Amino acid sequence: MYNLIFLNLLMVRKKFYSAFYLFLQDISKTINQLLKTIKWEYFQLLWAMPVQ
């Protein structure tokens, strides 16, 4: 009985961790995309600036 409860807790925890991991991966992907976009726009701005 106790073992069953423990196993269930482990499974729930495993599911929670995998969901959390996927969530983190998603966030890092989004941040990477944002950084790439920002870098690109910054580069374009620099490119458009007249050389002093």
C-alpha positions in Angstrom: 0.0 0.0 0.0 2.7 2.5 1.1 4.8 1.5 -1.9 2.0 2.2 -4.3 1.5 5.7 -2.9 5.3 6.3 -3.1 5.3 5.1 -6.7 2.4 7.4 -7.6 4.2 10.3 -6.1 7.3 9.5 -8.1 5.3 9.3 -11.3 3.6 12.7 -10.6 7.0 14.2 -9.7 8.5 12.8 -12.9 5.6 14.2 -15.0 6.0 17.5 -13.3 9.7 17.7 -13.9 9.4 16.8 -17.6 6.7 19.4 -18.0 8.9 21.9 -16.2 11.9 20.9 -18.3 9.9 21.4 -21.5 8.7 24.7 -20.2 12.3 25.8 -19.5 13.4 24.7 -23.0 10.6 26.7 -24.5 11.6 29.8 -22.6 15.2 29.4 -23.6 14.2 29.0 -27.2 12.1 32.1 -27.1 15.0 34.1 -25.4 17.4 32.9 -28.1 15.1 34.0 -30.8 14.7 37.4 -29.1 18.4 37.8 -28.8 19.0 36.9 -32.4 16.3 39.4 -33.5 17.7 42.1 -31.3 21.3 41.4 -32.5 20.1 41.5 -36.1 18.3 44.8 -35.6 21.2 46.3 -33.8 23.5 45.2 -36.6 21.2 46.7 -39.2 21.1 50.0 -37.2 24.9 50.0 -37.0 25.1 49.3 -40.7 22.7 52.1 -41.5 24.6 54.6 -39.4 26.9 56.8 -41.5 30.6 56.3 -40.7 32.1 59.2 -38.8 
